[in-house]
């Protein structure tokens, strides 16, 4: 009985030792980057990212440290790799690049069963320009395919406090034709607004304008520039400007508005009429 217990104890210890060794081996083995995208490809889903000119990649071959390399894709989309020479990776996904390198090493009889890991360390190829009133204007890398407008704006620090809340302009090229679209940003977050959150493509430019303004002068408490909120009426603008002075009157409000042809029109609006960007509102002095 004692011998049986001792034997069982040795078997349990051996099992635990093998398990520990397995854990160490699993930890030491490099995990291929973007393993999930490879699974997505197997399901026929869109690729997450394709390597392009200027991208920097780090290549690691399991148990072959001499073949580790960090390099940049040239203008032709190729890299120079030890033993292999020049190999084109531009246009490939990360998993496809790993397969291409592994096949080249195996074909040259350099390694019998190479396990190659590729990691993108710097994205330079697939970028867009984000300009105007955002937290961090500049170039933003599309590190995955299918990134939408809100994704890119978030990477650019979001819309700044002085940014317009209504319209974001996206320009670029689609199917060889110039592309321009004005996106009503609040509609993106409305029910069924997913179609407004368009997919951004490399080379696009995104412009976030300053907030629209109207100008108040005459008999108001705080004359000057006023931020125009969505659907703001004349009455709301007067309230935002502190209201009328003791000498002001709501009657005969005059609004100067520039028409599409560039001509300035003088309009008389009621308190419930909506203002437009650039309107100049004049509050008259009461005669009595």
Secondary structure as a PSIPRED ss2 file (coil, helix, strand):
# PSIPRED VFORMAT (PSIPRED V4.0)

   1 X C   1.000  0.000  0.000
   2 X H   0.000  1.000  0.000
   3 X H   0.000  1.000  0.000
   4 X H   0.000  1.000  0.000
   5 X H   0.000  1.000  0.000
   6 X H   0.000  1.000  0.000
   7 X H   0.000  1.000  0.000
   8 X H   0.000  1.000  0.000
   9 X H   0.000  1.000  0.000
  10 X H   0.000  1.000  0.000
  11 X H   0.000  1.000  0.000
  12 X H   0.000  1.000  0.000
  13 X H   0.000  1.000  0.000
  14 X H   0.000  1.000  0.000
  15 X H   0.000  1.000  0.000
  16 X H   0.000  1.000  0.000
  17 X H   0.000  1.000  0.000
  18 X H   0.000  1.000  0.000
  19 X H   0.000  1.000  0.000
  20 X H   0.000  1.000  0.000
  21 X H   0.000  1.000  0.000
  22 X H   0.000  1.000  0.000
  23 X H   0.000  1.000  0.000
  24 X H   0.000  1.000  0.000
  25 X H   0.000  1.000  0.000
  26 X H   0.000  1.000  0.000
  27 X H   0.000  1.000  0.000
  28 X H   0.000  1.000  0.000
  29 X C   1.000  0.000  0.000
  30 X C   1.000  0.000  0.000
  31 X C   1.000  0.000  0.000
  32 X C   1.000  0.000  0.000
  33 X C   1.000  0.000  0.000
  34 X C   1.000  0.000  0.000
  35 X H   0.000  1.000  0.000
  36 X H   0.000  1.000  0.000
  37 X H   0.000  1.000  0.000
  38 X H   0.000  1.000  0.000
  39 X H   0.000  1.000  0.000
  40 X H   0.000  1.000  0.000
  41 X H   0.000  1.000  0.000
  42 X H   0.000  1.000  0.000
  43 X C   1.000  0.000  0.000
  44 X C   1.000  0.000  0.000
  45 X C   1.000  0.000  0.000
  46 X C   1.000  0.000  0.000
  47 X C   1.000  0.000  0.000
  48 X C   1.000  0.000  0.000
  49 X C   1.000  0.000  0.000
  50 X E   0.000  0.000  1.000
  51 X C   1.000  0.000  0.000
  52 X C   1.000  0.000  0.000
  53 X C   1.000  0.000  0.000
  54 X C   1.000  0.000  0.000
  55 X C   1.000  0.000  0.000
  56 X E   0.000  0.000  1.000
  57 X E   0.000  0.000  1.000
  58 X E   0.000  0.000  1.000
  59 X E   0.000  0.000  1.000
  60 X E   0.000  0.000  1.000
  61 X E   0.000  0.000  1.000
  62 X C   1.000  0.000  0.000
  63 X C   1.000  0.000  0.000
  64 X C   1.000  0.000  0.000
  65 X H   0.000  1.000  0.000
  66 X H   0.000  1.000  0.000
  67 X H   0.000  1.000  0.000
  68 X C   1.000  0.000  0.000
  69 X E   0.000  0.000  1.000
  70 X E   0.000  0.000  1.000
  71 X E   0.000  0.000  1.000
  72 X E   0.000  0.000  1.000
  73 X C   1.000  0.000  0.000
  74 X C   1.000  0.000  0.000
  75 X C   1.000  0.000  0.000
  76 X C   1.000  0.000  0.000
  77 X C   1.000  0.000  0.000
  78 X E   0.000  0.000  1.000
  79 X E   0.000  0.000  1.000
  80 X E   0.000  0.000  1.000
  81 X E   0.000  0.000  1.000
  82 X C   1.000  0.000  0.000
  83 X C   1.000  0.000  0.000
  84 X C   1.000  0.000  0.000
  85 X E   0.000  0.000  1.000
  86 X E   0.000  0.000  1.000
  87 X E   0.000  0.000  1.000
  88 X E   0.000  0.000  1.000
  89 X C   1.000  0.000  0.000
  90 X C   1.000  0.000  0.000
  91 X C   1.000  0.000  0.000
  92 X C   1.000  0.000  0.000
  93 X E   0.000  0.000  1.000
  94 X H   0.000  1.000  0.000
  95 X H   0.000  1.000  0.000
  96 X H   0.000  1.000  0.000
  97 X H   0.000  1.000  0.000
  98 X H   0.000  1.000  0.000
  99 X H   0.000  1.000  0.000
 100 X H   0.000  1.000  0.000
 101 X H   0.000  1.000  0.000
 102 X H   0.000  1.000  0.000
 103 X H   0.000  1.000  0.000
 104 X H   0.000  1.000  0.000
 105 X H   0.000  1.000  0.000
 106 X H   0.000  1.000  0.000
 107 X H   0.000  1.000  0.000
 108 X C   1.000  0.000  0.000
 109 X C   1.000  0.000  0.000
 110 X C   1.000  0.000  0.000
 111 X C   1.000  0.000  0.000
 112 X C   1.000  0.000  0.000
 113 X C   1.000  0.000  0.000
 114 X C   1.000  0.000  0.000
 115 X C   1.000  0.000  0.000
 116 X E   0.000  0.000  1.000
 117 X E   0.000  0.000  1.000
 118 X E   0.000  0.000  1.000
 119 X E   0.000  0.000  1.000
 120 X E   0.000  0.000  1.000
 121 X E   0.000  0.000  1.000
 122 X E   0.000  0.000  1.000
 123 X C   1.000  0.000  0.000
 124 X C   1.000  0.000  0.000
 125 X C   1.000  0.000  0.000
 126 X C   1.000  0.000  0.000
 127 X E   0.000  0.000  1.000
 128 X E   0.000  0.000  1.000
 129 X E   0.000  0.000  1.000
 130 X E   0.000  0.000  1.000
 131 X E   0.000  0.000  1.000
 132 X E   0.000  0.000  1.000
 133 X C   1.000  0.000  0.000
 134 X E   0.000  0.000  1.000
 135 X C   1.000  0.000  0.000
 136 X C   1.000  0.000  0.000
 137 X C   1.000  0.000  0.000
 138 X E   0.000  0.000  1.000
 139 X E   0.000  0.000  1.000
 140 X E   0.000  0.000  1.000
 141 X E   0.000  0.000  1.000
 142 X C   1.000  0.000  0.000
 143 X C   1.000  0.000  0.000
 144 X C   1.000  0.000  0.000
 145 X C   1.000  0.000  0.000
 146 X C   1.000  0.000  0.000
 147 X C   1.000  0.000  0.000
 148 X E   0.000  0.000  1.000
 149 X H   0.000  1.000  0.000
 150 X H   0.000  1.000  0.000
 151 X H   0.000  1.000  0.000
 152 X H   0.000  1.000  0.000
 153 X H   0.000  1.000  0.000
 154 X H   0.000  1.000  0.000
 155 X H   0.000  1.000  0.000
 156 X C   1.000  0.000  0.000
 157 X C   1.000  0.000  0.000
 158 X C   1.000  0.000  0.000
 159 X E   0.000  0.000  1.000
 160 X C   1.000  0.000  0.000
 161 X C   1.000  0.000  0.000
 162 X C   1.000  0.000  0.000
 163 X E   0.000  0.000  1.000
 164 X E   0.000  0.000  1.000
 165 X E   0.000  0.000  1.000
 166 X E   0.000  0.000  1.000
 167 X E   0.000  0.000  1.000
 168 X E   0.000  0.000  1.000
 169 X E   0.000  0.000  1.000
 170 X E   0.000  0.000  1.000
 171 X E   0.000  0.000  1.000
 172 X E   0.000  0.000  1.000
 173 X E   0.000  0.000  1.000
 174 X E   0.000  0.000  1.000
 175 X C   1.000  0.000  0.000
 176 X C   1.000  0.000  0.000
 177 X E   0.000  0.000  1.000
 178 X E   0.000  0.000  1.000
 179 X E   0.000  0.000  1.000
 180 X E   0.000  0.000  1.000
 181 X E   0.000  0.000  1.000
 182 X E   0.000  0.000  1.000
 183 X E   0.000  0.000  1.000
 184 X E   0.000  0.000  1.000
 185 X H   0.000  1.000  0.000
 186 X H   0.000  1.000  0.000
 187 X H   0.000  1.000  0.000
 188 X H   0.000  1.000  0.000
 189 X C   1.000  0.000  0.000
 190 X C   1.000  0.000  0.000
 191 X C   1.000  0.000  0.000
 192 X C   1.000  0.000  0.000
 193 X C   1.000  0.000  0.000
 194 X H   0.000  1.000  0.000
 195 X H   0.000  1.000  0.000
 196 X H   0.000  1.000  0.000
 197 X C   1.000  0.000  0.000
 198 X C   1.000  0.000  0.000
 199 X E   0.000  0.000  1.000
 200 X C   1.000  0.000  0.000
 201 X C   1.000  0.000  0.000
 202 X C   1.000  0.000  0.000
 203 X C   1.000  0.000  0.000
 204 X C   1.000  0.000  0.000
 205 X E   0.000  0.000  1.000
 206 X E   0.000  0.000  1.000
 207 X E   0.000  0.000  1.000
 208 X E   0.000  0.000  1.000
 209 X E   0.000  0.000  1.000
 210 X E   0.000  0.000  1.000
 211 X C   1.000  0.000  0.000
 212 X C   1.000  0.000  0.000
 213 X E   0.000  0.000  1.000
 214 X E   0.000  0.000  1.000
 215 X E   0.000  0.000  1.000
 216 X E   0.000  0.000  1.000
 217 X E   0.000  0.000  1.000
 218 X E   0.000  0.000  1.000
 219 X C   1.000  0.000  0.000
 220 X E   0.000  0.000  1.000
 221 X C   1.000  0.000  0.000
 222 X C   1.000  0.000  0.000
 223 X C   1.000  0.000  0.000
 224 X E   0.000  0.000  1.000
 225 X E   0.000  0.000  1.000
 226 X E   0.000  0.000  1.000
 227 X E   0.000  0.000  1.000
 228 X C   1.000  0.000  0.000
 229 X C   1.000  0.000  0.000
 230 X C   1.000  0.000  0.000
 231 X C   1.000  0.000  0.000
 232 X C   1.000  0.000  0.000
 233 X E   0.000  0.000  1.000
 234 X H   0.000  1.000  0.000
 235 X H   0.000  1.000  0.000
 236 X H   0.000  1.000  0.000
 237 X H   0.000  1.000  0.000
 238 X H   0.000  1.000  0.000
 239 X H   0.000  1.000  0.000
 240 X H   0.000  1.000  0.000
 241 X C   1.000  0.000  0.000
 242 X C   1.000  0.000  0.000
 243 X C   1.000  0.000  0.000
 244 X E   0.000  0.000  1.000
 245 X C   1.000  0.000  0.000
 246 X C   1.000  0.000  0.000
 247 X C   1.000  0.000  0.000
 248 X E   0.000  0.000  1.000
 249 X C   1.000  0.000  0.000
 250 X C   1.000  0.000  0.000
 251 X C   1.000  0.000  0.000
 252 X C   1.000  0.000  0.000
 253 X C   1.000  0.000  0.000
 254 X E   0.000  0.000  1.000
 255 X E   0.000  0.000  1.000
 256 X E   0.000  0.000  1.000
 257 X E   0.000  0.000  1.000
 258 X E   0.000  0.000  1.000
 259 X C   1.000  0.000  0.000
 260 X C   1.000  0.000  0.000
 261 X C   1.000  0.000  0.000
 262 X C   1.000  0.000  0.000
 263 X C   1.000  0.000  0.000
 264 X E   0.000  0.000  1.000
 265 X E   0.000  0.000  1.000
 266 X E   0.000  0.000  1.000
 267 X E   0.000  0.000  1.000
 268 X E   0.000  0.000  1.000
 269 X C   1.000  0.000  0.000
 270 X C   1.000  0.000  0.000
 271 X C   1.000  0.000  0.000
 272 X C   1.000  0.000  0.000
 273 X C   1.000  0.000  0.000
 274 X E   0.000  0.000  1.000
 275 X C   1.000  0.000  0.000
 276 X C   1.000  0.000  0.000
 277 X C   1.000  0.000  0.000
 278 X C   1.000  0.000  0.000
 279 X C   1.000  0.000  0.000
 280 X E   0.000  0.000  1.000
 281 X E   0.000  0.000  1.000
 282 X E   0.000  0.000  1.000
 283 X E   0.000  0.000  1.000
 284 X C   1.000  0.000  0.000
 285 X E   0.000  0.000  1.000
 286 X C   1.000  0.000  0.000
 287 X C   1.000  0.000  0.000
 288 X C   1.000  0.000  0.000
